[in-house]
């Protein structure tokens, strides 16, 4: 089983944005806190439109 971590980061980022307001850096920091790499977190922020 392979996991697309970029896709998971994008889903997490979009989910966070549904419930709270984050700056781009704040969202990246939150995703990194959750265990995503910096690159994955940036991809998530991009996917969330930030």
BAZANU-410402 format. One line per field, with one value per residue: residue number from 1; y, z, x of N, C-alpha, C, O in turn; residue in three letters. Coordinates in Angstrom, 3 decimals. Example, Ala and Ser with C-alpha at 12.3 -4.5 7.8 and 13.67 -1.06 7.14 Angstrom:
! BAZANU-410402
resi <- c(1, 2)
ny <- c(-5.690, -2.250)
nz <- c(7.800, 7.080)
nx <- c(13.190, 12.850)
cay <- c(-4.500, -1.060)
caz <- c(7.800, 7.140)
cax <- c(12.300, 13.670)
cy <- c(-3.300, 0.030)
cz <- c(7.800, 7.870)
cx <- c(13.200, 12.900)
oy <- c(-3.319, 1.138)
oz <- c(8.465, 8.039)
ox <- c(14.236, 13.409)
resn <- c(ala, ser)
//
This chain:
! BAZANU-410402
resi <- c(1, 2, 3, 4, 5, 6, 7, 8, 9, 10, 11, 12, 13, 14, 15, 16, 17, 18, 19, 20, 21, 22, 23, 24, 25, 26, 27, 28, 29, 30, 31, 32, 33, 34, 35, 36, 37, 38, 39, 40, 41, 42, 43, 44, 45, 46, 47, 48, 49, 50)
ny <- c(-1.172, 2.116, 5.495, 8.651, 11.269, 13.986, 14.398, 13.733, 15.797, 17.962, 17.412, 17.567, 20.255, 21.596, 20.774, 21.951, 24.626, 24.807, 24.984, 26.884, 29.950, 30.462, 31.854, 31.619, 30.759, 29.974, 27.812, 26.078, 25.648, 24.335, 21.987, 20.875, 20.426, 18.395, 16.361, 16.297, 16.786, 19.726, 20.321, 18.865, 20.162, 22.735, 22.122, 21.348, 23.811, 25.268, 23.803, 24.415, 26.928, 28.975)
nz <- c(0.000, -0.924, 0.062, -0.815, 0.178, -0.376, -1.303, 1.016, 2.693, 1.350, 1.668, 4.455, 4.847, 3.508, 5.097, 7.574, 6.846, 6.513, 9.047, 10.447, 10.396, 8.789, 8.292, 5.468, 6.331, 8.916, 8.451, 7.123, 9.211, 11.023, 9.608, 9.432, 12.144, 12.472, 11.303, 8.619, 5.982, 5.212, 2.472, 1.780, 3.389, 2.284, -0.224, 0.563, 1.538, -0.830, -2.252, -0.751, -1.478, -0.520)
nx <- c(0.839, 0.655, 1.105, 0.000, 1.518, 1.543, -1.044, -2.429, -1.570, -2.688, -5.421, -5.629, -4.924, -7.004, -9.110, -8.454, -8.778, -11.496, -12.509, -11.115, -9.224, -6.262, -3.027, -0.810, 1.767, 1.134, -0.562, 1.184, 3.017, 1.309, 0.690, 3.244, 3.679, 1.861, 3.236, 3.903, 6.288, 8.288, 8.067, 5.772, 3.921, 3.952, 2.922, 0.360, -0.633, -0.622, -2.540, -4.743, -5.200, -3.632)
cay <- c(0.000, 3.362, 6.668, 9.899, 12.215, 15.307, 14.407, 13.768, 17.154, 18.819, 17.151, 18.123, 21.709, 22.024, 20.528, 23.010, 25.903, 24.785, 25.223, 27.937, 30.842, 30.377, 32.465, 30.571, 30.202, 29.293, 26.515, 25.250, 25.254, 23.349, 20.724, 20.327, 19.920, 17.128, 15.334, 16.411, 17.463, 21.113, 20.304, 18.401, 21.218, 23.786, 21.603, 21.438, 25.222, 25.605, 23.143, 25.091, 28.256, 29.984)
caz <- c(0.000, -0.970, 0.495, -1.468, 1.297, -0.870, -1.312, 2.410, 3.185, 0.717, 2.335, 5.806, 4.739, 3.167, 6.270, 8.542, 6.369, 6.665, 10.434, 11.063, 9.478, 8.933, 7.300, 4.754, 7.186, 10.037, 7.971, 6.900, 10.535, 11.583, 8.892, 9.866, 13.496, 12.314, 10.845, 7.206, 5.697, 4.780, 1.084, 1.787, 4.001, 1.285, -1.223, 1.175, 1.547, -2.232, -2.602, -0.019, -2.051, 0.204)
cax <- c(0.000, 1.415, 0.361, 0.384, 1.581, 1.150, -2.513, -2.877, -1.320, -3.695, -6.699, -5.557, -4.926, -8.357, -9.937, -8.159, -9.306, -12.948, -12.876, -10.328, -8.529, -4.814, -2.154, -0.075, 2.818, 0.493, -1.043, 2.382, 3.517, 0.384, 0.882, 4.536, 3.444, 1.139, 4.169, 4.234, 7.546, 8.117, 7.599, 4.392, 3.117, 3.808, 1.980, -0.966, -1.033, -0.933, -3.799, -5.818, -5.343, -2.847)
cy <- c(1.243, 4.535, 7.878, 10.991, 13.636, 15.432, 14.467, 15.157, 18.120, 18.631, 17.746, 19.643, 22.226, 21.843, 21.609, 24.320, 25.958, 25.222, 26.388, 28.783, 30.788, 31.282, 31.317, 29.921, 29.463, 27.913, 25.567, 24.760, 24.185, 21.989, 20.073, 19.751, 18.566, 16.023, 15.363, 17.108, 18.897, 21.168, 19.868, 19.471, 22.373, 23.376, 21.694, 22.861, 25.684, 25.054, 23.821, 26.520, 29.356, 30.132)
cz <- c(0.000, -0.601, -0.253, -0.401, 0.867, -0.868, 0.113, 3.015, 2.616, 1.388, 3.738, 5.779, 4.439, 4.354, 7.329, 8.123, 6.457, 8.064, 11.082, 9.990, 9.778, 7.908, 6.582, 5.665, 8.380, 9.643, 7.728, 8.233, 11.164, 10.915, 9.280, 11.279, 13.448, 11.752, 9.367, 7.054, 5.259, 3.355, 1.011, 2.347, 3.027, 0.180, -0.685, 1.184, 0.139, -2.623, -1.921, -0.512, -1.327, -0.368)
cx <- c(0.890, 0.516, 0.897, 0.348, 1.258, -0.372, -3.059, -2.684, -2.351, -5.055, -6.717, -5.633, -6.326, -9.290, -9.708, -8.812, -10.836, -13.369, -12.158, -9.660, -7.034, -4.148, -1.447, 0.967, 2.232, -0.006, 0.130, 2.926, 2.626, 0.561, 2.207, 4.423, 2.750, 2.031, 4.500, 5.591, 7.254, 7.561, 6.138, 3.465, 2.910, 2.850, 0.552, -1.485, -1.397, -2.297, -4.989, -6.007, -4.605, -1.465)
oy <- c(1.381, 4.554, 8.098, 11.563, 14.418, 16.465, 15.168, 15.636, 19.002, 19.609, 18.355, 20.248, 23.192, 22.675, 22.120, 25.045, 27.047, 25.767, 26.836, 28.378, 31.045, 31.453, 30.176, 28.696, 28.442, 26.958, 24.391, 23.583, 23.237, 20.960, 18.855, 18.708, 17.695, 14.862, 14.546, 17.916, 19.241, 21.976, 20.446, 19.668, 22.931, 24.189, 22.080, 23.098, 26.408, 25.744, 23.805, 27.240, 30.536, 30.939)
oz <- c(0.844, -0.915, -0.313, -0.111, 1.669, -0.474, 0.382, 3.763, 3.326, 1.643, 4.152, 6.594, 5.054, 4.588, 7.912, 8.964, 6.473, 8.247, 12.159, 8.833, 10.905, 6.796, 7.041, 5.761, 8.808, 10.411, 8.088, 8.373, 11.769, 11.590, 9.438, 11.575, 14.277, 11.726, 8.896, 7.895, 4.971, 3.067, 0.257, 1.845, 2.951, -0.297, -1.414, 0.872, -0.049, -3.244, -2.443, -0.019, -1.497, 0.125)
ox <- c(1.775, -0.674, 2.107, -0.703, 0.748, -0.914, -4.034, -3.536, -2.834, -5.759, -7.704, -6.329, -6.778, -10.167, -10.663, -9.344, -11.410, -14.458, -12.551, -9.550, -6.609, -4.647, -1.484, 1.045, 2.771, 0.113, 0.069, 3.259, 3.126, 0.580, 2.278, 5.007, 3.013, 1.623, 5.291, 5.984, 6.108, 6.679, 5.356, 2.358, 1.815, 2.059, -0.361, -2.652, -2.374, -3.105, -6.104, -6.875, -4.912, -0.676)
resn <- c(unk, unk, unk, unk, unk, unk, unk, unk, unk, unk, unk, unk, unk, unk, unk, unk, unk, unk, unk, unk, unk, unk, unk, unk, unk, unk, unk, unk, unk, unk, unk, unk, unk, unk, unk, unk, unk, unk, unk, unk, unk, unk, unk, unk, unk, unk, unk, unk, unk, unk)
//
